[in-house]
Amino acid sequence: MPSRRQYLARTGAGLGAALGLAGCLGELPQSDREPLAFGEEATTGNVTVTPAKGHPQASIFYVSNVDHASIERLDDEWVVFVSVFARSESGAPPSRDAFRLVAGDDEFTPLQKVGDAPLRTISPDERIVSNEYSPESGGGGWIAFTVPEEYESASDLELQFGSDEPVVHWNLPDDAKERIAGPRPTFEVVSFDVPEQVSRGEETELVVTARNMGPVDGLFRGCINTTGMYAFYEVLLPLEVGAEAATAKRLPSIYTREPGAKFSCELKTGADNHRQTVEVVSKSDDA
């Protein structure tokens, strides 16, 4: 497991001043106060911040171009999405870089990308708003961080706003901490069943069967990219430890309009790819 101190370094002095964080919360600096709970609003200087959701994921679905999707699964890390709302009484809301996940001396800074996935292409599973956080978005959105799996200081994780006094801290929700403290689920594709031939004008059924091979319950995630109509379909299967299950996707008949045509279906999981080709054949009454 990589050293946690290799993840992020502190930004240094000046961030608080740049953000106009000159005020204080009550008589004590915020760093001397007990951390707030998610959902509680805090105002420091002219900025008011409310974190609303914290959710770790072992993998993400993202749209790599207009008709192609992919799955990103980082090595030995959780991707933690935090939904926040921020507003400023004067000027734009604070930048994404004003936020940190912290635990003791460890700091985790906001990501610009998750693996190969630009933030604008990602849709987290659980979020309050659909877009990533940016001042241009009006001060509401999610911020992505990475934290090592089985992180030994997960129980101390807090969201921090600001770097110089006064700073504000919120305890990451307990369910998120518990998940980050444990291992990520792992899966295998048992089968990807695709017919070799489909009659003209018929729908095409694709069946994905997966098994949870890991020590914890989790969500199997995949996506199927198709040629012909060039479309993609997300595949989700919640699986308990050791469980196996299947789910089906049906491609519309527009894929099978022309006898003799061929199209491919590729299942991507972030760990491996499975590709099959379908041929369109004439119906028996086409003669």
VMD Tcl script that draws the C-alpha trace (Angstrom):
set ca {
  {0.00 0.00 0.00}
  {1.48 3.43 -0.90}
  {2.41 5.82 1.89}
  {-0.44 8.13 2.75}
  {1.98 11.04 2.93}
  {2.74 10.55 -0.75}
  {-0.82 11.41 -1.68}
  {-0.92 15.11 -1.00}
  {1.08 17.97 0.42}
  {-0.18 21.04 2.13}
  {-0.76 24.10 0.00}
  {1.12 26.45 2.34}
  {0.20 29.82 3.69}
  {-1.97 32.26 1.86}
  {-4.99 30.19 0.81}
  {-7.14 31.53 3.59}
  {-6.28 35.11 2.72}
  {-6.91 34.49 -0.97}
  {-10.36 33.18 -0.14}
  {-11.17 36.03 2.22}
  {-11.33 33.78 5.27}
  {-10.52 36.46 7.77}
  {-13.41 35.95 10.15}
  {-13.81 33.54 13.02}
  {-16.58 31.35 14.33}
  {-17.46 32.49 17.83}
  {-14.77 33.10 20.43}
  {-12.59 30.10 19.58}
  {-10.79 29.36 16.29}
  {-12.70 26.67 14.41}
  {-9.70 24.31 14.65}
  {-10.19 24.30 18.46}
  {-13.85 23.34 18.15}
  {-15.41 19.91 17.80}
  {-15.93 18.96 14.14}
  {-19.40 19.61 12.77}
  {-21.67 16.96 11.29}
  {-22.45 16.71 7.58}
  {-25.52 18.82 6.89}
  {-24.49 21.53 9.35}
  {-23.76 24.94 7.89}
  {-20.65 26.93 8.84}
  {-19.72 30.50 8.00}
  {-16.16 31.76 8.07}
  {-15.35 35.23 6.81}
  {-17.80 35.88 3.99}
  {-18.10 32.22 2.93}
  {-20.81 29.77 4.02}
  {-20.30 26.04 3.41}
  {-22.57 23.03 3.90}
  {-21.40 19.48 3.06}
  {-24.34 17.23 2.30}
  {-23.10 13.77 1.30}
  {-19.99 11.59 1.49}
  {-19.87 8.40 -0.56}
  {-16.93 6.04 -1.33}
  {-16.90 3.95 -4.51}
  {-14.60 1.15 -5.63}
  {-15.20 1.93 -9.31}
  {-16.87 4.56 -11.47}
  {-18.81 4.67 -14.72}
  {-17.97 7.46 -17.12}
  {-18.72 8.53 -20.68}
  {-15.46 8.55 -22.64}
  {-17.08 10.05 -25.76}
  {-20.58 10.62 -27.07}
  {-21.23 6.96 -27.91}
  {-18.71 5.08 -25.78}
  {-18.46 4.51 -22.03}
  {-15.89 2.96 -19.74}
  {-15.25 1.81 -16.18}
  {-12.43 3.18 -14.00}
  {-11.18 1.17 -11.05}
  {-8.11 2.55 -9.28}
  {-5.48 0.30 -7.71}
  {-5.83 -0.02 -3.91}
  {-7.87 3.16 -3.52}
  {-11.39 4.29 -2.76}
  {-12.83 7.21 -4.73}
  {-14.68 9.38 -2.20}
  {-17.30 11.78 -3.55}
  {-18.34 14.64 -1.25}
  {-21.29 16.85 -2.18}
  {-20.91 20.43 -0.94}
  {-22.74 23.73 -1.22}
  {-20.83 27.00 -0.80}
  {-21.75 30.62 -1.24}
  {-19.94 33.90 -0.76}
  {-21.45 37.20 0.32}
  {-19.07 38.95 -2.06}
  {-17.54 37.50 -5.19}
  {-17.48 33.96 -6.50}
  {-17.77 30.89 -4.25}
  {-14.42 29.40 -3.13}
  {-12.41 27.15 -5.41}
  {-12.38 23.37 -5.16}
  {-8.81 23.57 -3.83}
  {-10.08 25.16 -0.61}
  {-11.33 21.71 0.47}
  {-9.42 18.72 1.87}
  {-10.06 15.36 3.40}
  {-7.84 15.14 6.48}
  {-7.01 12.60 9.17}
  {-4.32 13.66 11.63}
  {-1.32 14.75 9.54}
  {-2.67 13.13 6.37}
  {-4.24 15.31 3.68}
  {-6.03 14.28 0.50}
  {-6.56 16.99 -2.10}
  {-9.36 17.22 -4.68}
  {-8.82 15.31 -7.91}
  {-8.72 16.90 -11.34}
  {-9.39 13.49 -12.92}
  {-10.25 10.04 -11.60}
  {-7.77 7.82 -13.39}
  {-8.43 8.52 -17.06}
  {-11.89 9.98 -16.44}
  {-12.37 13.77 -16.58}
  {-14.68 14.96 -13.80}
  {-17.28 16.29 -16.25}
  {-17.85 12.75 -17.59}
  {-18.53 11.10 -14.19}
  {-21.86 10.44 -12.48}
  {-21.34 9.29 -8.86}
  {-23.79 6.70 -7.56}
  {-25.00 8.83 -4.64}
  {-24.97 12.57 -5.02}
  {-27.09 15.56 -4.17}
  {-26.30 17.38 -7.42}
  {-25.17 15.89 -10.73}
  {-22.24 18.18 -11.58}
  {-18.77 18.43 -10.13}
  {-18.12 21.37 -7.81}
  {-16.78 24.59 -9.30}
  {-17.34 28.28 -8.55}
  {-18.78 28.63 -12.05}
  {-21.47 26.05 -11.22}
  {-22.90 28.34 -8.56}
  {-21.15 26.77 -5.60}
  {-22.97 23.43 -5.50}
  {-21.56 20.09 -6.65}
  {-19.42 17.11 -5.71}
  {-15.68 16.92 -5.09}
  {-13.71 13.72 -5.68}
  {-10.84 12.46 -3.49}
  {-8.91 9.20 -3.33}
  {-8.11 7.46 -0.04}
  {-6.24 4.13 0.35}
  {-8.42 1.08 0.92}
  {-8.22 -0.39 4.41}
  {-7.10 3.06 5.56}
  {-6.12 2.70 9.22}
  {-7.07 6.29 10.09}
  {-10.49 6.18 8.42}
  {-12.27 6.80 11.74}
  {-10.54 10.21 11.94}
  {-11.46 11.40 8.44}
  {-12.87 14.91 8.24}
  {-13.71 17.35 5.48}
  {-11.71 20.56 5.94}
  {-12.45 23.95 4.43}
  {-9.59 26.47 4.35}
  {-5.92 25.98 5.23}
  {-5.06 28.89 7.58}
  {-7.03 29.95 10.65}
  {-9.91 29.88 10.84}
  {-10.56 26.49 9.24}
  {-13.75 24.42 9.47}
  {-14.00 20.65 9.90}
  {-16.87 18.22 9.42}
  {-16.78 14.56 10.43}
  {-17.14 12.28 7.42}
  {-20.32 10.21 7.91}
  {-19.79 6.98 9.86}
  {-20.96 4.68 7.07}
  {-18.40 6.22 4.71}
  {-15.62 5.85 7.29}
  {-16.48 2.21 7.90}
  {-16.38 1.43 4.21}
  {-13.05 3.20 3.65}
  {-11.54 1.29 6.60}
  {-12.25 -2.01 4.87}
  {-11.19 -3.72 1.65}
  {-12.84 -3.06 -1.66}
  {-15.06 -5.73 -3.22}
  {-13.66 -7.73 -6.14}
  {-15.62 -9.48 -8.88}
  {-15.23 -11.80 -11.82}
  {-17.31 -12.10 -14.96}
  {-18.68 -15.64 -15.03}
  {-20.09 -15.24 -18.53}
  {-21.11 -12.71 -21.14}
  {-23.78 -14.45 -23.20}
  {-24.40 -12.96 -26.62}
  {-26.13 -14.82 -29.49}
  {-23.96 -15.47 -32.53}
  {-26.92 -14.84 -34.82}
  {-30.16 -12.86 -34.52}
  {-32.99 -12.84 -37.02}
  {-33.81 -9.67 -38.93}
  {-36.07 -7.34 -36.97}
  {-35.62 -9.13 -33.65}
  {-34.29 -7.73 -30.39}
  {-30.90 -8.94 -29.12}
  {-30.58 -10.12 -25.52}
  {-27.22 -9.75 -23.78}
  {-26.76 -11.47 -20.42}
  {-23.98 -10.66 -17.94}
  {-23.30 -13.04 -15.06}
  {-20.90 -11.95 -12.32}
  {-19.66 -13.29 -8.99}
  {-18.43 -11.45 -5.90}
  {-14.99 -12.92 -5.15}
  {-14.07 -10.46 -2.40}
  {-14.44 -10.33 1.39}
  {-17.21 -7.70 1.44}
  {-20.55 -7.06 -0.22}
  {-20.42 -4.67 -3.13}
  {-21.68 -3.44 -6.47}
  {-20.44 -5.08 -9.67}
  {-20.15 -2.41 -12.33}
  {-19.69 -2.81 -16.05}
  {-20.71 -1.22 -19.31}
  {-21.52 -2.63 -22.73}
  {-20.45 -0.68 -25.81}
  {-22.00 -1.60 -29.14}
  {-21.19 -0.89 -32.75}
  {-23.90 -0.71 -35.39}
  {-25.92 1.91 -33.52}
  {-22.89 2.95 -31.42}
  {-24.46 3.10 -27.99}
  {-23.56 2.10 -24.43}
  {-25.39 0.46 -21.54}
  {-24.40 0.49 -17.86}
  {-24.51 -2.83 -16.01}
  {-25.01 -2.88 -12.21}
  {-25.33 -5.93 -9.97}
  {-25.37 -5.66 -6.13}
  {-23.71 -8.84 -4.86}
  {-23.13 -10.23 -1.39}
  {-19.90 -12.05 -0.58}
  {-19.67 -15.22 -2.69}
  {-22.94 -14.51 -4.51}
  {-23.48 -14.89 -8.25}
  {-26.21 -13.18 -10.27}
  {-27.14 -12.28 -13.83}
  {-28.72 -9.29 -15.51}
  {-29.91 -8.83 -19.09}
  {-29.87 -5.95 -21.54}
  {-32.05 -5.99 -24.65}
  {-30.89 -4.18 -27.77}
  {-33.76 -2.81 -29.90}
  {-34.58 -4.24 -33.31}
  {-32.95 -1.31 -35.07}
  {-29.68 -3.23 -34.69}
  {-31.03 -6.06 -36.84}
  {-32.64 -4.28 -39.79}
  {-30.31 -5.61 -42.47}
  {-29.61 -9.32 -43.04}
  {-25.90 -9.99 -43.38}
  {-24.95 -7.04 -41.18}
  {-22.71 -7.59 -38.15}
  {-22.26 -5.63 -34.94}
  {-20.12 -6.11 -31.85}
  {-20.88 -5.94 -28.14}
  {-18.02 -5.31 -25.70}
  {-18.35 -5.65 -21.93}
  {-15.88 -3.54 -19.94}
  {-15.42 -3.91 -16.17}
  {-12.30 -1.91 -15.36}
  {-10.46 -5.21 -14.87}
  {-11.02 -6.91 -18.23}
  {-12.94 -6.70 -21.50}
  {-15.18 -9.29 -23.21}
  {-16.08 -8.81 -26.88}
  {-18.64 -10.72 -28.96}
  {-19.91 -10.33 -32.54}
  {-23.50 -10.78 -33.68}
  {-24.58 -11.55 -37.25}
  {-28.01 -10.57 -38.55}
  {-29.65 -13.38 -40.52}
  {-32.79 -13.56 -42.64}
  {-36.01 -14.85 -41.17}
  {-37.34 -18.11 -42.55}
  {-40.18 -16.21 -44.24}
  {-37.86 -13.72 -45.96}
  {-37.45 -15.91 -49.02}
}
mol new
graphics top color blue
foreach p $ca { graphics top sphere $p radius 0.5 }
foreach p [lrange $ca 0 end-1] q [lrange $ca 1 end] { graphics top cylinder $p $q radius 0.2 }
display resetview
